[in-house]
Amino acid sequence: MTKLNATGTGLIYSTFLSGTEADTIAFAAFTAGGVYLSGQLESPDFPGIEGVPSQCLPLAFETRLSLDGSAVTAARTAPGNVMAYDQATGMLLAWTGADLIGFDPAALPTPIACIVDAADLRPVTSIAPGEALSIFGAHFVNATLGQGPGASATSLVGVTVDFNGVAGPLLYVSPQQINVQAPYEIAGASLATLTLTSQQISASDSRTLPVIARNPVAFLDTVTPPAPSHIAC
């Protein structure tokens, strides 16, 4: 990030802004309080956004660079691709892929960093009845608890996940990951509002996604090394 004087003949400051991976900047807004920057985040150690689970990356982000380029403040993940800055309200406008929403860049990050399909760990853009989902965030609870075979509890260590008001069966709860099954009761609805509540951190967060009839996905084994191949001559 480089700032020149008004005539372009002198350097005011120049600074490197990134983590250890390939991050990009696609938006900048120059304000009286600093320079808002936004783009795609691939580094888990990007300044000010440490702690985002690697399963969520790449992810949209926004951050604010001080006027003299010496400090990064108000860094957080963004709910979509930032398109504009509203000077009247101090809000950033982001496109989620379906809606244009405004958010306060100075507000604390919400608990949910991303929601992915539990099978292939791809970000979800819709929800199917019965789909297994993994929700990632920086901190949900202080303990880890999984369900045994056949269990279908809808509340674990103070965590619940509702879909249009219907509690989803929880399969696993940990500080950074929650696995939940979307209830079959959302079938026929056009939208499903997923609401996560954690009593331990006294926080709640929600996402609204379209409902589709089905979403077949294969579970991928990313742990077992491939067997050696043998060629007969």
N, C-alpha and C positions, 0 to 999 in steps of 0.2 A: 504494500500500500504506500503510494508516493504522493506527496502534496507539493505542488509548485506554487510560486507566487502568482499574482494576478496576470502578469505579463508572460509567464512561462519561461522566464530567464533565470530564475533562481530556485534552489531546492529549500523547502521549509523543513520537511522530514521525509524519511523513507524507512519503512519497517517491514519485516517478514511476519506474516500472520498465517499460521498453519500449525498442524500437528505433525506426526511422523508419517502420515499417509497423504494421499492426494485429495486435498480439499479445494473447493472452487468458490469463487465469489461471483454472483450473477446480479446483485442489486446493491446500490449504494444511495444513501440519502444524507445530505449534509444539512445539519440542524445547528441551532445555537448551543445545544447541549453535547454535541459530538457527531460522529459519523456512524450511522447505522449501516451495517453490512449484512448481507444474507447470501446464502448459496447452499451447496451440498456438502455435508460433513461426512468424511470417511475415517477421520482420526479419532480414536477413543480418548486421546490426550489433547484434543484441541483446547486452547486456552479458555478457561472459564466453563467448559462443558465436560470436564472429567467426570466419569462415573456412568455415562450412558452405556448400556450393555452393547457389546459388539454385535449381537444378533439384530440390533435395530439399524445398523449402518449399512449403506449410506442413508442419511437423514437430513432433512432441511434444517437450517439453523439461522439464528440471527444474533448479532453481537454489536456492541457499540464501542467505537474507538474514541478516546478522548481527543479534544481539539488539537492538542500538541502531539498526538500519536504515541504517547508514553504509557497508556494504560488501556486495558480491555475491561469493560464493565457490561452488566446486563446481558451476559451471554446465556443463551438457552436454545433448546430445540424449538423449531417453529411448527405450527400445525399445517403448514403447506408452503408452497413457493411464494415468497414475499414479492408483491407486485408494486406496492406504493406506500408512501408515508403520508398520513393525514396530519398536516401541520396544526389544524384547528383543535384536534383532540389529542395529539401526540400518539396516535395509534398506528400500528403497521397493518396493512391489508395483505392477506395471504389467500392464494387460490388452492383449495384442497383437492381439486379435480372434479368437484361437483358444486362447490359453493365458494363465494368470496366472503371471507370473514375478517373481522377486525380483532386485534388483540393488543394488550398493553405490553410493550417490550420490557418494561421494568418489573412486571409481575413475576413472582416466583414460578418456576416450571411446574407443570401439573404432574401428578404421580405417574400417569401412563406415558411411557416414551414411545412404545409402538405395540401393535397387535399383529401377530403372524399366525399362519396356519401351523398347527403343532406337528404336522407330518413333514412338510418340506421347508418350514421356517421362512416362507415367502410372505411379505406383507399382504394383508387381506384388504381388498377393496369392497367386499361384500361378505355376507354371512349366510350359510345354509343351515337349516335345522339339523341338529345333531353333530355339527362340525366341531372338531376339537381345536381349541385356540390356545395360544401361549401369549400371555400379556407380560411385557417387560417394562421395568422402570428402575430408577436409581435406588429406591427403598420403599417397600410396602409394609413389611413386618420385621420383627426381631428374631423370628424363629422359622424353622423349616418343618413342614408336616405334609406327608403324602397319604393318600388313601389306599387301603388294601383292596384286593380283588373283589369286585362286586359292590363296593361301597359307593354311595351316592349322596354324601353330605353336601349341603348347600352353604355351610358356614364352617370355616376352619380358622383357628387363631384370630377370630374377630374379623375375618375377611368374607365378604359376599360379593357376588357378581350377578346382577339382574339383567335380563333382556326384556325390555318392554314391561318391566315389573315382575317378570317370572324369574325366580332364582335358578341359576344354572348349576349343575353338579360340579363341584370342585374336585380335581384330581390331584393337584399338587400346589402347595403354597410355600414360597421362600422369600427372602428379602428382596430379590430382584426378578423373580419369575412366578407367575400364577398360571396354571393350566386349568381350563374350564371347558365344559361342553355346552354348546348353545342348545337350549331346550327346544324340543320339537314343537312347543306351543307357538313359536314365532312363524310357523308355516302359514302362508297366505297373507302375511303382512307385507307391506311394501318397504318399510323401514324397520330397523331394530336399533333401539338405543341401549347400548351396553353401559351399565353403571357399576363401577367398582367402588366399594366402600371398605375402608380399613379402620377399625376402631383403635388399633394400637397407635397409629400416627394421626388419628382424628382428621382423616382426609377422604375426599370423594372425588371421582373424576368420571367422565363419560365420553363416549364416542357414538355417533349415529351413522349407520351404514345400511345400504340397500340389502334386502333379503332376496336370495335366489333359491330355486327349488333344490339344487344339488351342487356339490363341488367335489367330485372324486379326486383324491390326491393320494399318491403312494408314499408310505413312510420310508425315508431314506436312512440307510445305515452309514453314518459318517465316522464311525469309530473303528469297526473291524477292517484291518488291512486286507487288500485283495490277495487271493491265493496266487502263488507263483504259477506261471504258465510253463508247460512242457511241450516241446516240439519233437515229434518222432521223425527220424530220418530213415 
